[in-house]
Amino acid sequence: MAYGKAIELFLVNGTADSLITAELSNWNGKALKIPRIEVASCAREDFTQPGVYFLFCKEDDESDSVYIGEAENVKERLLQHLRDYQAEKEKYYWNTAVVFIGRDLNKAHIRYLENRLVELARNSKRYLVLTKNTYGHTVMKESQVAVMEEFIDNVKILINALGYKVLEPLLQTHTDENTADDENLLYISIGSAMATGMVTSEGFVVLKGATVNERTSRKSLSQGMVKQREKIFAEGKVENLATTEDILFSSSSAAADFVLGYSVSGPQTWKDRNGRELKKIENGENGV
């Protein structure tokens, strides 16, 4: 059973565009969200503590990327990132840092946290992860691992609340068709195109293994979908006309357009295992 969580957000300088602290009730950890331009001038003592951090960037194609790191003095490490960029030792440019600190964190703890958070971010596939190497074999007691895993659970909650879904999988359930909740699955089977999808709180997810049409009807599709389809193919998310991972779309229609290569109504095209259209499901109608 899931229980509610109380989060306290504090706008340190009275504006949401400046430093924000975020805390969960009954947790000794804390999140600090700070703009790049405020790092050097921030004189908070907790900003110099050991912790892990996320540096959020925008790539040239407007896609999201993130660098995840650890440091025994977070402020000094972020300043080093700034110096490295100025010296052209780093190519990426970040605008916002989200830092997580906690009482009694030591070097082993933050190395473990960094490795696990990078692993989670890569598995979620929402952001390009810029971190190259982590300490993958940190030796800790079983009890310490349990404490750090609880720390990670709280990091997931706070970073999501701050607006970054970097650690969140597209689906909260297993995406394998054999294990997913079959009652919530929807299907397209038209010609050579066969796909399975699911409505989520963010939009519509086409599950890994969908077979898509190769050809695109540029007259039928919007220019936005033509570009999105080309981008997805270019990123390697489709190989031999089959999707290699779960892909999130803004709507069921966008998902159907991607699969079929021409414009259709998603609510009328996606159907459950009994042939009932998504439109009828959402309207609470019974029957095919």
C-alpha positions as CSV (number, residue, x, y, z in Angstrom):
1,M,0.0,0.0,0.0
2,A,1.4,3.4,-1.0
3,Y,1.3,6.2,1.6
4,G,1.2,9.9,1.1
5,K,4.3,12.0,1.3
6,A,4.7,15.5,2.7
7,I,7.2,17.7,0.8
8,E,8.4,21.1,2.0
9,L,9.6,23.4,-0.7
10,F,11.3,26.6,0.4
11,L,12.0,29.4,-2.1
12,V,15.2,30.7,-0.4
13,N,15.2,34.1,-2.3
14,G,11.5,34.3,-2.7
15,T,11.3,33.2,-6.3
16,A,11.0,29.9,-8.1
17,D,13.8,30.9,-10.5
18,S,16.4,31.0,-7.7
19,L,17.6,28.6,-5.1
20,I,15.0,26.1,-3.8
21,T,15.4,23.6,-1.0
22,A,13.2,20.5,-0.9
23,E,12.7,18.2,2.1
24,L,10.6,15.1,2.9
25,S,9.1,14.7,6.4
26,N,11.1,12.3,8.6
27,W,14.1,12.2,6.3
28,N,17.5,13.7,7.1
29,G,18.4,14.2,3.5
30,K,17.7,17.4,1.5
31,A,17.6,18.6,-2.1
32,L,19.0,21.9,-3.3
33,K,18.0,23.1,-6.8
34,I,20.3,26.0,-7.9
35,P,20.8,27.9,-11.1
36,R,24.2,27.8,-12.7
37,I,24.6,31.6,-12.2
38,E,24.1,31.3,-8.4
39,V,26.6,28.6,-7.7
40,A,29.6,30.8,-7.1
41,S,27.8,33.3,-4.8
42,C,25.9,30.7,-2.7
43,A,27.4,30.8,0.8
44,R,25.2,28.1,2.4
45,E,27.1,25.7,4.7
46,D,25.1,22.7,3.5
47,F,26.1,23.4,-0.1
48,T,29.7,22.4,0.9
49,Q,28.7,19.0,2.3
50,P,29.2,15.5,0.7
51,G,26.5,14.6,-1.7
52,V,25.4,13.6,-5.3
53,Y,24.3,16.1,-7.9
54,F,22.5,16.3,-11.3
55,L,23.5,18.8,-13.9
56,F,20.7,19.3,-16.4
57,C,21.6,20.3,-20.0
58,K,19.9,20.9,-23.4
59,E,21.6,19.4,-26.5
60,D,21.7,21.3,-29.8
61,D,18.7,19.3,-31.0
62,E,16.7,20.4,-27.9
63,S,16.9,16.9,-26.3
64,D,17.6,16.6,-22.6
65,S,20.9,15.4,-21.1
66,V,22.2,15.1,-17.6
67,Y,25.5,14.7,-15.8
68,I,25.4,12.8,-12.5
69,G,28.3,13.0,-10.1
70,E,29.4,12.9,-6.5
71,A,31.6,15.0,-4.4
72,E,32.8,15.4,-0.8
73,N,32.3,19.2,-1.2
74,V,29.5,19.7,-3.7
75,K,30.0,23.4,-4.2
76,E,33.7,23.1,-5.0
77,R,32.9,20.3,-7.4
78,L,30.3,22.4,-9.3
79,L,32.8,25.3,-9.4
80,Q,35.3,22.9,-11.0
81,H,32.7,22.0,-13.6
82,L,32.4,25.8,-14.4
83,R,36.2,26.2,-14.6
84,D,36.4,23.1,-16.8
85,Y,33.8,24.5,-19.2
86,Q,35.6,27.9,-19.4
87,A,38.9,26.0,-20.1
88,E,37.0,24.0,-22.8
89,K,37.7,20.7,-21.0
90,E,34.0,20.1,-20.9
91,K,31.7,20.4,-23.9
92,Y,28.3,20.4,-22.3
93,Y,26.6,23.4,-20.8
94,W,24.2,23.0,-17.9
95,N,21.8,25.6,-16.6
96,T,20.5,24.0,-13.4
97,A,22.0,21.7,-10.7
98,V,20.0,19.6,-8.3
99,V,22.1,18.5,-5.3
100,F,21.2,15.9,-2.7
101,I,23.0,15.9,0.7
102,G,22.4,14.0,3.9
103,R,23.8,13.6,7.4
104,D,26.7,11.2,7.8
105,L,27.2,10.6,4.1
106,N,30.8,9.5,3.4
107,K,32.9,8.8,0.3
108,A,31.7,5.2,0.0
109,H,28.0,6.3,0.3
110,I,28.2,8.9,-2.4
111,R,30.1,6.7,-4.7
112,Y,27.4,4.0,-4.3
113,L,24.7,6.6,-4.8
114,E,26.3,8.0,-8.0
115,N,26.6,4.5,-9.5
116,R,23.0,3.6,-8.8
117,L,21.6,6.9,-9.9
118,V,23.5,6.7,-13.2
119,E,22.2,3.1,-13.6
120,L,18.6,4.2,-13.0
121,A,18.9,7.2,-15.3
122,R,20.3,5.1,-18.1
123,N,17.6,2.5,-17.7
124,S,14.8,5.1,-17.8
125,K,16.1,6.4,-21.2
126,R,14.5,9.8,-20.8
127,Y,17.8,11.7,-20.7
128,L,21.2,11.3,-22.4
129,V,23.5,10.4,-19.5
130,L,26.8,12.2,-19.9
131,T,28.6,10.5,-17.0
132,K,31.2,8.2,-18.4
133,N,32.6,6.2,-15.4
134,T,31.4,5.4,-11.9
135,Y,32.6,3.3,-9.0
136,G,30.6,0.1,-9.6
137,H,32.0,-2.1,-6.8
138,T,31.8,0.1,-3.7
139,V,32.2,-2.2,-0.6
140,M,29.6,-1.5,2.1
141,K,27.8,-3.4,4.8
142,E,24.4,-4.9,4.0
143,S,22.8,-2.4,6.4
144,Q,24.5,0.5,4.7
145,V,23.3,-0.6,1.3
146,A,19.7,-0.7,2.7
147,V,20.0,2.8,4.0
148,M,21.4,4.1,0.7
149,E,18.6,2.4,-1.3
150,E,16.1,4.2,0.9
151,F,18.0,7.4,0.2
152,I,17.6,6.7,-3.5
153,D,13.9,6.2,-3.1
154,N,13.6,9.6,-1.6
155,V,15.8,11.1,-4.3
156,K,13.3,9.7,-6.9
157,I,10.4,11.4,-5.1
158,L,12.1,14.8,-4.7
159,I,13.7,15.1,-8.1
160,N,10.4,14.2,-9.7
161,A,8.6,16.8,-7.6
162,L,11.2,19.4,-8.7
163,G,10.2,18.7,-12.4
164,Y,12.8,16.2,-13.5
165,K,11.7,12.7,-14.5
166,V,15.3,11.6,-15.1
167,L,14.9,8.5,-12.9
168,E,11.4,7.5,-13.8
169,P,10.7,4.6,-16.2
170,L,8.1,5.3,-18.8
171,L,5.9,2.5,-17.4
172,Q,5.6,1.7,-13.7
173,T,4.8,-1.9,-14.5
174,H,6.8,-4.5,-16.4
175,T,6.9,-3.6,-20.1
176,D,7.2,-7.2,-21.3
177,E,3.9,-8.2,-22.8
178,N,3.9,-11.4,-20.9
179,T,4.1,-9.6,-17.5
180,A,2.3,-6.4,-18.2
181,D,-1.3,-5.9,-17.0
182,D,-3.1,-7.2,-20.0
183,E,-6.3,-5.3,-19.1
184,N,-4.5,-2.0,-19.8
185,L,-2.8,-3.0,-23.1
186,L,-4.0,-1.6,-26.4
187,Y,-3.2,-2.9,-29.9
188,I,-2.8,-1.9,-33.5
189,S,-2.7,-4.5,-36.3
190,I,-3.0,-3.0,-39.7
191,G,-1.1,-4.5,-42.6
192,S,2.5,-5.1,-41.6
193,A,2.2,-2.8,-38.6
194,M,1.6,-4.4,-35.3
195,A,2.1,-2.6,-32.0
196,T,1.1,-2.8,-28.3
197,G,0.7,0.4,-26.2
198,M,-0.6,1.7,-23.0
199,V,-2.1,5.0,-21.8
200,T,0.0,6.6,-19.0
201,S,-0.3,9.8,-16.9
202,E,2.2,11.4,-19.4
203,G,0.6,10.4,-22.6
204,F,0.8,7.1,-24.6
205,V,3.6,4.6,-24.6
206,V,4.3,2.3,-27.5
207,L,6.0,-0.8,-26.1
208,K,9.3,-2.3,-27.2
209,G,8.9,-4.8,-30.1
210,A,6.3,-2.9,-32.1
211,T,6.6,-3.4,-35.9
212,V,6.1,-0.1,-37.7
213,N,5.5,0.8,-41.4
214,E,8.7,1.9,-43.2
215,R,7.1,4.4,-45.5
216,T,5.8,7.8,-44.4
217,S,2.9,9.7,-46.0
218,R,4.3,13.2,-45.8
219,K,1.0,14.6,-47.2
220,S,-1.0,13.0,-44.4
221,L,1.4,13.4,-41.5
222,S,2.1,16.7,-39.8
223,Q,5.6,18.1,-40.2
224,G,6.2,17.7,-36.5
225,M,5.4,13.9,-36.7
226,V,7.6,13.5,-39.8
227,K,10.5,15.0,-38.0
228,Q,9.8,13.1,-34.8
229,R,9.6,9.8,-36.7
230,E,12.9,10.6,-38.5
231,K,14.5,11.5,-35.2
232,I,13.4,8.2,-33.5
233,F,14.7,6.2,-36.4
234,A,18.0,8.1,-36.4
235,E,18.4,7.5,-32.6
236,G,18.4,3.8,-33.2
237,K,15.1,3.3,-31.4
238,V,13.9,1.3,-34.4
239,E,15.9,-1.5,-36.0
240,N,14.6,-3.6,-38.8
241,L,11.3,-1.8,-38.5
242,A,10.9,-2.9,-34.8
243,T,11.1,-0.6,-31.8
244,T,14.0,-1.4,-29.5
245,E,12.6,0.3,-26.4
246,D,9.4,1.8,-25.0
247,I,8.7,5.2,-26.6
248,L,6.5,7.9,-25.1
249,F,4.2,10.0,-27.2
250,S,2.0,13.0,-26.3
251,S,-1.2,11.2,-27.3
252,S,-2.7,8.0,-28.7
253,S,-3.0,9.7,-32.1
254,A,0.7,10.6,-32.2
255,A,1.6,7.0,-31.2
256,A,-0.7,5.6,-34.0
257,D,0.7,8.0,-36.6
258,F,4.2,6.9,-35.7
259,V,3.4,3.2,-36.0
260,L,1.4,3.5,-39.2
261,G,3.3,6.3,-41.0
262,Y,0.1,8.2,-41.8
263,S,-2.5,10.2,-39.9
264,V,-5.3,8.4,-38.1
265,S,-7.4,8.9,-35.0
266,G,-5.7,7.2,-32.1
267,P,-8.8,6.8,-30.0
268,Q,-10.5,5.0,-32.8
269,T,-7.4,3.0,-34.0
270,W,-6.0,1.6,-30.7
271,K,-8.2,-1.3,-29.4
272,D,-8.1,-3.6,-26.4
273,R,-7.9,-7.4,-26.7
274,N,-11.6,-7.6,-27.2
275,G,-11.6,-5.2,-30.1
276,R,-13.0,-2.3,-28.1
277,E,-11.8,1.1,-29.3
278,L,-9.9,3.4,-26.9
279,K,-12.5,6.0,-27.5
280,K,-15.2,3.8,-26.0
281,I,-13.0,2.7,-23.1
282,E,-12.3,6.3,-22.2
283,N,-16.1,7.1,-22.5
284,G,-16.9,4.2,-20.3
285,E,-18.9,2.4,-23.1
286,N,-19.3,-1.3,-23.1
287,G,-19.2,-3.5,-26.2
288,V,-17.1,-3.5,-29.3
